[in-house]
């Protein structure tokens, strides 16, 4: 679990094989020859997106934070990213990673992860808890079953601190919240490009549309 900009790599299992899903305005779903990992591209009148499944298995080590290893989270999270983003992780990699193309000297890399937390807080309160004192708020709004928040982080001392951090939180069951988190590192970008560019729009859409199909599993069951 992320603390102060660090991404925990101990418990997340991701299945990044891409699948086509119906979408408003979609006209066709094709897998171009030579496309990485057999990605299915959903064509829209304005743009195309790629769907990726994040698989979280209770046979792995993804414990529900705050349960003292007595519960695990299982299921999957479905996310969509612009087709211009290049996935750089292989299938079943611990983290889903993407590279965003260079535009006017500005580029970025993105990591996406999923987890669950035991808490009495609301989805909005948890989103705010992990995005305190940002340099700028890019998105802050309700989303289906919860809340999303995307921020540009203030400079910190941590060497791996992401420039932009985002979280989408939904309620799974009583006192259990699930979340999808995005971590983005930018290179050669101005604050304006970071906050208002295509990368920010893609991250915000990912958090808004992410489908968290997660369940809580008692350890030993």
Secondary structure, DSSP 4 states (H G I P E B T S, - for coil): --BTTBPP-SS------B-----TTEEEEE--TT-GGGPPEEEESS-EEEEEEEEE-TTTT-BPBTSTTSEEEEEEEEEEEETTSEE-SPTT-SSEEEEEEEETTEEEEEEEEEEEEE-SS-HHHHHHHTSTT-SEEEEEEEETTEEEEEEEPPP-S-TT--SEEEEEEEEEETTEEEEEEEEEEEES--HHHHHHSHHHHHHHHHHHH-EEEEEEEETT-
